[in-house]
Amino acid sequence: MLGAVGIASAIVLHGEDCVLEVAEPDAQWALSHLAQYEAENRPPEPPPPVPPRHPNAWLGCVGYAAWLIGVAYAISNGLFRLDAFHTGELDAARVQSGQWWRAWTALTLHVSGPHLTANLGAGIWFGYLAGRQLGVGVAWLLIVAGGGIANLLEGLFAPPWHRSVGASTAVFTALGLMSAYTFSERRRLPQNWVQRWGPLVAGIVLLGWLGTAGKDTDVIAHLLGFGIGLLFGATAALPAISRRLHNLRQWPLGLAAIAIMVAAWALALTS
């Protein structure tokens, strides 16, 4: 390498060591080139370990499907109060008067078979992926909490005549959660900008594609759900928080998600 830049050198044996010798006037110049060569040829640092992927993500999807199908079955077969929609829908006027639990009960109500089927399919898809990343309990607790918070915000600030039902707000919370968490994970990996920004861009594209179609689509609820999901996902991906979440036991958090829905319906049916 020194010969390539015009510095004469020789390697000589001194005892048990090999020594590189150059003329004294070239010493500083040679040291500079050697340091530059070492810096340019230093092996890259190993990438950080791949984040863990949690098992049993399918359990959350089974629970999600069982809850939505169970509520639909109970209502359609007279096992539930016939005024379930009046009792549990997101009615902005009643939310603003203090019935905050409607933000969660509305997530379990659907006006038709296609409405239910669409939310089942998308919710299982996004929920499974989020469960693999965060753990089934953490993911579904954040999805249930985020979907309800998004509905609550809409109920508090929408016109008093606004009403809506459906799990789609929680579905888009799951999408935002997964998009932000994956994006934050990839920022720590040696990837190009396309790979790094891909999850966030894909999430926004899916929001635009799935979240605005249809005549009676509640676009505001979908945007709020996605936004809450982004906030939750970015927070969960912070290194200190992420380490703690990965070490948590999942089943108590899953039970907490179920408890939120049970408590919301208990309040709705006793009020």
VODOKOL-571211 format. One record per residue (C-alpha): residue number from 1; residue in three letters; y, x, z. Coordinates in nm, 2 decimals, always signed. Layout:
! VODOKOL-571211
> NUM:ALA:Y:X:Z
...
//
This chain:
! VODOKOL-571211
> 1:MET:+0.00:+0.00:+0.00
> 2:LEU:+0.24:+0.29:+0.08
> 3:GLY:+0.16:+0.46:-0.24
> 4:ALA:+0.26:+0.14:-0.43
> 5:VAL:+0.61:+0.16:-0.29
> 6:GLY:+0.64:+0.54:-0.35
> 7:ILE:+0.57:+0.67:+0.00
> 8:ALA:+0.33:+0.97:+0.01
> 9:SER:+0.07:+0.94:+0.29
> 10:ALA:-0.26:+1.08:+0.40
> 11:ILE:-0.52:+0.98:+0.65
> 12:VAL:-0.64:+1.27:+0.87
> 13:LEU:-0.90:+1.29:+1.14
> 14:HIS:-0.77:+1.39:+1.49
> 15:GLY:-1.06:+1.40:+1.73
> 16:GLU:-1.22:+1.06:+1.72
> 17:ASP:-0.92:+0.89:+1.57
> 18:CYS:-0.79:+0.84:+1.22
> 19:VAL:-0.42:+0.90:+1.18
> 20:LEU:-0.19:+0.80:+0.90
> 21:GLU:+0.06:+1.07:+0.82
> 22:VAL:+0.38:+1.05:+0.62
> 23:ALA:+0.67:+1.29:+0.57
> 24:GLU:+0.92:+1.26:+0.86
> 25:PRO:+1.21:+1.13:+0.64
> 26:ASP:+0.97:+0.84:+0.52
> 27:ALA:+0.85:+0.75:+0.87
> 28:GLN:+1.09:+0.46:+0.94
> 29:TRP:+1.06:+0.33:+0.59
> 30:ALA:+0.67:+0.34:+0.61
> 31:LEU:+0.67:+0.16:+0.95
> 32:SER:+0.89:-0.12:+0.80
> 33:HIS:+0.66:-0.17:+0.51
> 34:LEU:+0.35:-0.16:+0.73
> 35:ALA:+0.50:-0.43:+0.96
> 36:GLN:+0.59:-0.64:+0.66
> 37:TYR:+0.24:-0.60:+0.52
> 38:GLU:+0.08:-0.70:+0.85
> 39:ALA:+0.30:-1.01:+0.88
> 40:GLU:+0.22:-1.12:+0.53
> 41:ASN:-0.15:-1.08:+0.57
> 42:ARG:-0.19:-1.22:+0.92
> 43:PRO:-0.47:-1.48:+0.92
> 44:PRO:-0.33:-1.84:+0.97
> 45:GLU:-0.37:-1.99:+1.32
> 46:PRO:-0.67:-2.22:+1.34
> 47:PRO:-0.57:-2.59:+1.31
> 48:PRO:-0.57:-2.80:+1.63
> 49:PRO:-0.90:-2.97:+1.71
> 50:VAL:-0.96:-3.30:+1.53
> 51:PRO:-0.87:-3.59:+1.76
> 52:PRO:-1.17:-3.76:+1.91
> 53:ARG:-1.30:-4.08:+1.76
> 54:HIS:-1.42:-4.34:+2.01
> 55:PRO:-1.75:-4.52:+1.99
> 56:ASN:-1.82:-4.90:+2.02
> 57:ALA:-1.50:-5.01:+1.84
> 58:TRP:-1.71:-5.30:+1.70
> 59:LEU:-1.72:-5.46:+2.04
> 60:GLY:-1.35:-5.54:+2.03
> 61:CYS:-1.39:-5.69:+1.69
> 62:VAL:-1.68:-5.91:+1.82
> 63:GLY:-1.47:-6.02:+2.11
> 64:TYR:-1.17:-6.10:+1.88
> 65:ALA:-1.38:-6.30:+1.64
> 66:ALA:-1.56:-6.49:+1.93
> 67:TRP:-1.23:-6.58:+2.09
> 68:LEU:-1.07:-6.72:+1.77
> 69:ILE:-1.38:-6.90:+1.65
> 70:GLY:-1.45:-7.03:+2.00
> 71:VAL:-1.11:-7.18:+2.03
> 72:ALA:-1.13:-7.34:+1.68
> 73:TYR:-1.47:-7.48:+1.75
> 74:ALA:-1.37:-7.62:+2.09
> 75:ILE:-1.07:-7.80:+1.94
> 76:SER:-1.24:-7.93:+1.63
> 77:ASN:-1.54:-8.06:+1.83
> 78:GLY:-1.35:-8.23:+2.11
> 79:LEU:-1.44:-7.98:+2.38
> 80:PHE:-1.08:-7.90:+2.44
> 81:ARG:-0.77:-8.11:+2.50
> 82:LEU:-0.67:-8.29:+2.18
> 83:ASP:-0.31:-8.19:+2.23
> 84:ALA:-0.40:-7.81:+2.23
> 85:PHE:-0.15:-7.74:+1.95
> 86:HIS:+0.13:-7.92:+2.13
> 87:THR:+0.03:-7.74:+2.45
> 88:GLY:-0.02:-7.39:+2.31
> 89:GLU:+0.19:-7.35:+1.99
> 90:LEU:+0.49:-7.11:+1.99
> 91:ASP:+0.76:-7.38:+2.04
> 92:ALA:+1.09:-7.19:+2.06
> 93:ALA:+1.27:-7.46:+2.27
> 94:ARG:+0.99:-7.46:+2.53
> 95:VAL:+0.97:-7.08:+2.54
> 96:GLN:+1.34:-7.07:+2.60
> 97:SER:+1.30:-7.32:+2.88
> 98:GLY:+1.05:-7.08:+3.05
> 99:GLN:+0.71:-7.15:+2.90
> 100:TRP:+0.66:-6.78:+2.81
> 101:TRP:+0.28:-6.81:+2.80
> 102:ARG:+0.30:-6.99:+2.46
> 103:ALA:+0.37:-6.64:+2.31
> 104:TRP:+0.00:-6.56:+2.38
> 105:THR:-0.17:-6.90:+2.35
> 106:ALA:-0.02:-6.94:+2.00
> 107:LEU:-0.21:-6.63:+1.89
> 108:THR:-0.54:-6.82:+1.92
> 109:LEU:-0.45:-7.14:+1.72
> 110:HIS:-0.49:-7.18:+1.34
> 111:VAL:-0.40:-7.47:+1.12
> 112:SER:-0.68:-7.44:+0.87
> 113:GLY:-1.01:-7.26:+0.78
> 114:PRO:-0.84:-7.02:+0.53
> 115:HIS:-0.57:-6.94:+0.79
> 116:LEU:-0.84:-6.85:+1.05
> 117:THR:-1.05:-6.66:+0.80
> 118:ALA:-0.76:-6.45:+0.68
> 119:ASN:-0.66:-6.35:+1.03
> 120:LEU:-1.02:-6.28:+1.12
> 121:GLY:-1.07:-6.05:+0.83
> 122:ALA:-0.75:-5.85:+0.87
> 123:GLY:-0.77:-5.84:+1.25
> 124:ILE:-1.13:-5.71:+1.25
> 125:TRP:-1.04:-5.45:+0.99
> 126:PHE:-0.73:-5.31:+1.16
> 127:GLY:-0.87:-5.36:+1.51
> 128:TYR:-1.18:-5.16:+1.44
> 129:LEU:-0.98:-4.87:+1.31
> 130:ALA:-0.74:-4.88:+1.60
> 131:GLY:-1.04:-4.90:+1.84
> 132:ARG:-1.19:-4.59:+1.68
> 133:GLN:-0.87:-4.39:+1.73
> 134:LEU:-0.75:-4.51:+2.08
> 135:GLY:-1.07:-4.66:+2.23
> 136:VAL:-1.17:-5.02:+2.22
> 137:GLY:-1.01:-5.12:+2.55
> 138:VAL:-0.68:-4.93:+2.50
> 139:ALA:-0.65:-5.06:+2.14
> 140:TRP:-0.71:-5.43:+2.22
> 141:LEU:-0.50:-5.43:+2.53
> 142:LEU:-0.20:-5.29:+2.32
> 143:ILE:-0.27:-5.54:+2.04
> 144:VAL:-0.28:-5.84:+2.27
> 145:ALA:+0.02:-5.73:+2.47
> 146:GLY:+0.22:-5.63:+2.16
> 147:GLY:+0.14:-5.95:+1.97
> 148:GLY:+0.25:-6.16:+2.26
> 149:ILE:+0.56:-5.96:+2.32
> 150:ALA:+0.65:-6.00:+1.95
> 151:ASN:+0.60:-6.38:+1.97
> 152:LEU:+0.80:-6.39:+2.29
> 153:LEU:+1.09:-6.22:+2.13
> 154:GLU:+1.08:-6.46:+1.84
> 155:GLY:+1.05:-6.76:+2.07
> 156:LEU:+1.35:-6.65:+2.27
> 157:PHE:+1.58:-6.58:+1.98
> 158:ALA:+1.47:-6.83:+1.71
> 159:PRO:+1.63:-7.17:+1.66
> 160:PRO:+1.50:-7.43:+1.91
> 161:TRP:+1.31:-7.62:+1.64
> 162:HIS:+1.10:-7.31:+1.54
> 163:ARG:+0.72:-7.35:+1.58
> 164:SER:+0.44:-7.13:+1.47
> 165:VAL:+0.07:-7.05:+1.55
> 166:GLY:-0.18:-6.78:+1.44
> 167:ALA:-0.31:-6.44:+1.52
> 168:SER:-0.12:-6.27:+1.24
> 169:THR:+0.15:-6.14:+1.47
> 170:ALA:-0.12:-5.95:+1.66
> 171:VAL:-0.29:-5.84:+1.34
> 172:PHE:+0.04:-5.67:+1.23
> 173:THR:+0.08:-5.52:+1.57
> 174:ALA:-0.26:-5.36:+1.51
> 175:LEU:-0.15:-5.23:+1.17
> 176:GLY:+0.17:-5.09:+1.32
> 177:LEU:-0.02:-4.93:+1.61
> 178:MET:-0.27:-4.76:+1.38
> 179:SER:+0.00:-4.65:+1.13
> 180:ALA:+0.23:-4.49:+1.39
> 181:TYR:-0.06:-4.33:+1.58
> 182:THR:-0.22:-4.18:+1.27
> 183:PHE:+0.11:-4.05:+1.14
> 184:SER:+0.19:-3.89:+1.48
> 185:GLU:-0.16:-3.73:+1.49
> 186:ARG:-0.12:-3.58:+1.14
> 187:ARG:+0.22:-3.43:+1.22
> 188:ARG:+0.03:-3.17:+1.43
> 189:LEU:-0.21:-3.08:+1.15
> 190:PRO:-0.14:-2.84:+0.86
> 191:GLN:-0.10:-3.09:+0.58
> 192:ASN:+0.14:-3.15:+0.30
> 193:TRP:+0.40:-3.43:+0.32
> 194:VAL:+0.19:-3.68:+0.12
> 195:GLN:-0.10:-3.66:+0.36
> 196:ARG:+0.13:-3.66:+0.66
> 197:TRP:+0.34:-3.96:+0.56
> 198:GLY:+0.05:-4.15:+0.40
> 199:PRO:-0.05:-4.36:+0.70
> 200:LEU:+0.30:-4.48:+0.77
> 201:VAL:+0.37:-4.56:+0.40
> 202:ALA:+0.04:-4.74:+0.37
> 203:GLY:+0.12:-4.95:+0.67
> 204:ILE:+0.46:-5.05:+0.53
> 205:VAL:+0.30:-5.13:+0.20
> 206:LEU:+0.03:-5.35:+0.36
> 207:LEU:+0.30:-5.52:+0.57
> 208:GLY:+0.49:-5.61:+0.25
> 209:TRP:+0.18:-5.71:+0.07
> 210:LEU:+0.00:-5.92:+0.34
> 211:GLY:+0.29:-6.01:+0.56
> 212:THR:+0.52:-6.18:+0.32
> 213:ALA:+0.28:-6.38:+0.10
> 214:GLY:+0.26:-6.76:+0.13
> 215:LYS:+0.50:-7.04:+0.15
> 216:ASP:+0.50:-7.09:+0.53
> 217:THR:+0.45:-6.73:+0.63
> 218:ASP:+0.64:-6.63:+0.95
> 219:VAL:+0.78:-6.31:+0.81
> 220:ILE:+1.00:-6.25:+1.12
> 221:ALA:+0.69:-6.26:+1.35
> 222:HIS:+0.50:-6.02:+1.12
> 223:LEU:+0.80:-5.77:+1.12
> 224:LEU:+0.83:-5.80:+1.50
> 225:GLY:+0.46:-5.75:+1.55
> 226:PHE:+0.45:-5.44:+1.32
> 227:GLY:+0.76:-5.30:+1.49
> 228:ILE:+0.61:-5.34:+1.84
> 229:GLY:+0.29:-5.18:+1.71
> 230:LEU:+0.49:-4.88:+1.57
> 231:LEU:+0.65:-4.84:+1.91
> 232:PHE:+0.32:-4.86:+2.10
> 233:GLY:+0.15:-4.63:+1.85
> 234:ALA:+0.42:-4.36:+1.86
> 235:THR:+0.42:-4.37:+2.24
> 236:ALA:+0.04:-4.36:+2.27
> 237:ALA:+0.04:-4.05:+2.04
> 238:LEU:+0.26:-3.84:+2.27
> 239:PRO:+0.04:-3.55:+2.37
> 240:ALA:+0.06:-3.61:+2.75
> 241:ILE:+0.00:-3.98:+2.71
> 242:SER:-0.27:-3.94:+2.44
> 243:ARG:-0.48:-3.71:+2.67
> 244:ARG:-0.47:-3.96:+2.95
> 245:LEU:-0.56:-4.26:+2.72
> 246:HIS:-0.86:-4.08:+2.58
> 247:ASN:-0.99:-4.01:+2.93
> 248:LEU:-0.96:-4.37:+3.05
> 249:ARG:-1.25:-4.60:+3.09
> 250:GLN:-1.24:-4.86:+2.82
> 251:TRP:-1.41:-5.17:+2.97
> 252:PRO:-1.15:-5.24:+3.24
> 253:LEU:-0.87:-5.23:+2.98
> 254:GLY:-1.07:-5.46:+2.75
> 255:LEU:-1.12:-5.70:+3.04
> 256:ALA:-0.74:-5.69:+3.10
> 257:ALA:-0.68:-5.80:+2.74
> 258:ILE:-0.91:-6.09:+2.80
> 259:ALA:-0.75:-6.17:+3.13
> 260:ILE:-0.41:-6.20:+2.96
> 261:MET:-0.54:-6.47:+2.72
> 262:VAL:-0.72:-6.65:+3.00
> 263:ALA:-0.41:-6.65:+3.22
> 264:ALA:-0.19:-6.78:+2.94
> 265:TRP:-0.42:-7.07:+2.86
> 266:ALA:-0.46:-7.15:+3.23
> 267:LEU:-0.09:-7.18:+3.26
> 268:ALA:-0.06:-7.39:+2.94
> 269:LEU:-0.33:-7.63:+3.06
> 270:THR:-0.20:-7.68:+3.41
> 271:SER:+0.17:-7.71:+3.33
//
